[in-house]
Amino acid sequence: MPVTRGLICDLDGTLLNNEWVHVLAWEEELLLHGVKIAAGWDAQYVGHPDRDLAKLLVEAYPVLPAAEDLLAKRNQRYRELLVEKRQGVIFPGVAEVLAELRELGVLTAIGSNSPMENCLAALEVAGLADYFPVIVAHGMAAAPKPAPDIYCEATRRLDLPPAECAVVEDTGLGVAAGKAAGCLTLAVLTTSTPERLAGADRVFPTTAAALEWVARG
């Protein structure tokens, strides 16, 4: 039995290779309103709630509709793209190690800054929905990452102390949230540089490698 009894995973960019789908959905929606932004614009927003990004975009481009309307349309397109691009959003090895962790009795949860609808759609497309009976999404905790609230709520729902839970994250915001929640924090180099993940307890090249480390105790 691994020392870690609970595993809480970030979703976008961590369990799934879907950050590029998020970006594509934003770019398509913005183009419908005549707004084209430079390549790489998204790098500074990785890990931030989409609601915050919608507000920033509306402030920057007055031609856009209200933030809530923009976000609703963009989220709809994101979920459509997930289905269209499903083969490109699954990180290799993740499902296999999650199955192993389940056999070992490790409790699992999702802790995400994305809304529940997007979390459920992404997990379903990737075939991972059955592995995560607990999902704490945007709006289900007092504050989003980098505040610890999402991970604190996830440990509460798992009925485990934070010290017995590992968090797997791909951004500096998420690492900060996991550490502040009192969890063992494992970072993966799927979307960020090692420098941005310097606060993590351990850093792994892939998500499958981080999950395998948990499975090995």
LUMGU-640687 format. One record per residue (C-alpha): x, y, z. Coordinates in steps of 0.25 Angstrom, whole numbers, plus 5000, padded with zeros to 4 digits. Layout:
REM residues N
XYZ ...
This chain:
REM residues 217
500050005000 500650144996 500950235007 500050335000 498550305003 497950414994 498350464980 497750604976 498050634961 497950764954 497250734941 497650834929 499050814925 499250714936 498350594934 498050634920 498850694908 497750794906 498250934908 498450954893 496950924892 496651034902 497451124893 496851084880 495451104886 495751244891 496451284877 495251234869 494251304878 495051434877 495151424862 493651424861 493751564867 494851614858 495951594869 497251524865 498351524876 499851484875 500351344876 500751314890 499751404896 499251294905 500551264913 500351364924 498951314927 499151164928 498551114941 497651244943 496151224943 495451254929 494551344936 495651444939 496251424925 494851464919 494851594927 496251634923 495951604909 494651684909 495451804915 496451794905 495551784893 494251864894 493751804882 493451674889 492151634896 491951634911 492951544918 491851444923 491351424908 492751414903 493151314913 491851234910 492051224895 493551194897 493251084907 492251024897 493251024886 494350964895 493450844898 493150824884 494650824880 494950724891 494150624884 494650664870 496150654875 495950544886 497150464881 498050584884 497750604898 498150474905 499450474911 500050334909 500150244922 499250324930 498050224930 498850104933 499450164945 498150214950 497650074949 498750024957 498550124968 497150094969 497549944971 498449994982 497350064989 497750204987 496650304987 496550404976 496050544973 496050654963 496450794967 496250894956 496051044953 495151004941 493650994943 492950864945 492350854931 493750854925 494350764935 493250654933 493350674917 494850654917 494950534927 493850464918 494550494905 495850444911 495150314917 495650354931 494250394937 494150264945 495450284953 495050414959 493750404968 494150544974 494250664966 494450804972 494350904961 494351054960 493251114969 493251004978 494251064988 494451204994 495551244984 496251184972 497651144971 498751194975 497851194988 497851064995 496351054996 496050954984 497050854990 496650875004 495150844999 495650724992 496350665004 495150685012 494250615002 495250495002 495250505017 496750505018 497750595025 498550675015 499850615019 499350485014 498950545000 499850564988 499450674978 499950664964 500050804956 500650864944 500651014947 501251104958 499951144962 499551004965 500750964972 500551084981 499151044984 499550894987 500650944997 499751045004 498750935006 499850845013 499950735002 501150664996 501250744983 501750674971 501950764958 501950714944 502750774932 501550774923 501250924921 502250994930 503751014931 504550954944 504751094949 503251124950 503050994957 504251014967 503251014979 502850864977 503350754986 503750674974 503750704959 503450594948 503650594933 502250534931 500950514938 501050364937 502350374944 501850454955 500650354957 501550234956 502450294967 501150304976 500850164973 502250114977 502050184990 
